[in-house]
Amino acid sequence: MRVIKTVSGMQRLQRHGRVGFVPTMGYLHEGHLSLVRMARKQSDFVVVSVFVNPTQFGPHEDLARYPTDFARDRRLLAAEGADVIFRPGAEEMYPVSYATYVEVERLTSNLCGRFRPGHFRGVTTVVVKLLNIVKPDFVFFGQKDAQQAFVIQRMVRDLAFDTKVVVGPTVREPDGLAMSSRNSYLARVERTQAPVLYQSLQLARRLVQAGEQDPVRIKRRMRQFIKSKPGVRVQYIEIVDTEELKPVRRISGRLLIAVAAFLGRTRLIDNIILQKRG
């Protein structure tokens, strides 16, 4: 397994057959590795990027303390059979003269985009650049970051990239907490409270299955349930369609139910997708 640190080195690399690509910011967990396994099954040559992208962090977010452990990441990726790790530095991806950004409209105005201005511009810009550098046949993202996945799918379609976006299911801890590199920030008591996000989503699922059609009532029940856990501060609860990510007035069709909350200083997100006929 090779480690490549330059754009030119990655562009010159000889690829063999279908190329699968998994973009990551490192500090890998089972969610990332599940995507690498998907890439391994669907591709002949697997590239994983490890790059903490500064342009998707706001001025008061956690760029400076984002967890890293490249030696561990390298061992895990070698064990999964990755062929190449692309590990550029920030100055390699964004040289002093850099002046170009990519932005997807509408889909980025709600959910996380409402609270993290500029975040998705940073995400789409780095993904476009990575796709141009790696030139994969397939690129893999996780549903845990559902808005990101929908935004990337729209961007790839709108800009006519010859790359298929594959979205893998959210991988969870035994108690339901969605795996995330940021889980490492949680203090012990916060970790015991964190599964409440997924539990609230399961509550929403049960309400829909029982026939509830009013998203306002569902969100109210979810918020009440989360607030029953001390120390958890809800940032948003939304029920949106999966085309434009707009709030719905009635539970019908394919829906994304998403939640974001703070436990102490740590911001966590989670979601489920439901298909409701009628």
N, C-alpha and C positions, 0 to 999 in steps of 0.2 A: 504494500500500500504506500503510495507516494503522498507527500505533503507539498503542495504548491502554494507559493506566497505571492506571486505576481500575476497580473492580468495577462501579460504577454506569454508567460509560461503556461497558463491555463489554456489560452487560445491556441498555442502551438501543439498541445498535447494530442497524441494520436488516440482516437477513440475507436472502440470496436463494437459494431452492431448498434443496437438500440441503447440510448443513454438515458438513465434515470437519475434525477437530481433531487436532493433533499436539502433545502436551505435551512440553516439553524443559526442560533446565536450561541451555541455551545452549552456547556454544563448539562450534558445530555442525560435524559431519563428514558424510561420505557416507552413513553409516547413517541419520542424521536426515533428510538430504535425500531418501533413497530413500522414506522414509515420507511426506514432503511430496508427492513425485510420485505415490505411491499415492492420497493424499488428493485430489490434483488430478484424477486419472482418475475417482475414484468420487464426487466431490462437485462442487457448483456454487460453493461458497464455502469457502475454506480459512483456518482460524485456527491459528496456531502460538503457543503460550505459551513465553516465555523467563523462567523463574523458578527460581532456586536455592533450593530448599525447605529451610529450616533444620530443620524437624521430622523429617526423615529422616536427619539426621546425628547420630551419637553424640558424647559429650563429648570424645573423643580422636581424632575423624575429621577430614577435610580441608575442613570448611566454609570456614574462613578463607582457604585457599589454592586453592579450587576455581577452575579457569581460566575467565576471562570475556573476551569481545571482542565487545561488542554491535554495534559499527560493522560488523565483518566479518559477523556473523550477519545483520544487516539487509540487507547487499548480497547475500548468498547467498539469502536468502528472497525478495527482490525478483526475482532472476534465475529462481527457481523458480515465480514467479507466485502466491505467497501473497497473500491479500487483507488479512489483519490480523495484526499481532503483538500479543499481549496480554502486557504486561511490567509486572506489578505489583511493588511493593516488599514486603518482609516485613511492614512495618507495615500495609499495605493488606490483605494476606491474613490476618494474625494481629494484630488490634488488641489493645490492652492488656486488654480485657475478654474475650478469646477463651478458651473453656472446653470446646469440643466436639471429640471425636476419634472416628474410625471404625476398627474393628479386625476383621480377618478371622481367625477361629480356625483351628487345625489346619494349614492350608496354609503358615502363616508360622513354624511351630515348628522346621522343619528347614532344611537348606541355609544360605543366607545369614542367615535369621532366627535360627539357632542362635548365630551369632557377632555379630550386629548387633541386640541387643535394642532394641525401639522403632522400628527402621527402617521396617518395613512399616506400622506404625500411622501414621507420618508420610506414607508414600506413599499409603495408601488415603484418609487424611484430605484431603490436598491434591487428589487426583484427584476425590473426591466434590465438593469445593468447586468445582474447575474445571469439572466436568460441569454443575453447577448454574448456573454463571455463563455458560458458553459455549452450553450446550444443543445439543450436536452430534448429528447423526444417526449419525456414525461417529467413532470415536476410534482412533488408530493407535499401536501400540507395536512394539518390535523384539524378536525372539526372543533376542537376546544377553542380555537381562535376562529369562530365561524364567520364573523364579519370580515376578517382578513381573507378567508378563503373565498367568500362571495365576491369581494372586491377584486381579488386576483383573477378569478374566473372571468369577470366582466372585462377587466383590462386586457387579458389575453385574447378574448374574443374581439373586442373593439379594435385592438391594434393588430389583429390578424397574425399573431404569433403561431408558428407551426409547432406548438407544444401542447400536449394534453395535460390539463390540471387534474390530479387525482387527490381526492380528499379522504383521508383515513379516519376511522372512528376515534372518539375521545377515549384515551386510556386512563383508567381510574385506579386509585388505591383501593384496598379491600373495603374501606368504609365509604367509598363513593367519591372522595375528593379527586377532582381532575388533576392529573399530573402536570406540574409546571415547575420550571426552574425557580420561580419565585416562592414556591412552597418552602424553600430552605430558609427564607426570612422569618418564618412563623415561630414565635415562642411556643413553649410546650402547651400552655393553656389555649393559645390561639389555634394551634393545630387541632385540638380536641373540638373546637367550635366550627372549624372550617367546613366540615361536611354539610353544614346547614344549607349551603348554596344548592348542592345537588338534591338534598332532601326537599327543598322548596320547589325545585323543578319537577320532582316526582309527585309532589302534591298537585302541581298544576296539571300534570298528565292524568292523575286520577280524577280531577274535577272535569276535565274535558271528556274523559271516558264515561263519566257519570251523566254527561249531557249538558254541562255548563257551556253557554255560548257567549257570555259577556266577558270580554277581556278585562274590563275594569274590575269586576268582582274577583276574577282569578288573580290579578296583580295585587289586589288588596289582601287577599288571603295569603299570598306568598310573602308580602311585606310583614304582615302580622306574625307569620310563622318565624321569619328570620329575626324579627325584633325580640322574639321570646328567648333568644340566645344573647346573653350579655356580651358587650364588647364588639358586636358586629354592626357596622354602619353601612346601610344600603346606599349605593350611588345611583343605580337605576335598575328597574325591572321593566322589560319591554316585551310585547308580543307583536311581531312584525311579519309581513309576507317575505318570501324568499327571493323575490325578483327585484324589488326596489328597496327592501328593508324599511318599509313604511308601516307605522302602527295600523292595526286592523280594528274595525269596529265590531266584527263578529267572528267567532271561531269557525273558520271554514277554509278549506284548501290546505296547502302546504305552508306551515308556519314555523317560525323560529321564536322560541321563548328563551330570552337571555337575561342574565343577571350579573351585576358587578357590585362588589362590596369591599369594604376595608375591614381588616382585622388588625388593629393597631395601625402601623404605617404601611402594611402590606395590602396591595390591591389585587383581588382575585376575580376572575370571570369564569362563567360556566354557561352552558346552554343545552337545549335539546331541540330536535326538529320533530314536529308532529304532522301527520297527514290526516286531516279531518274532512270527511265528505259531507255534503249537504249545505 
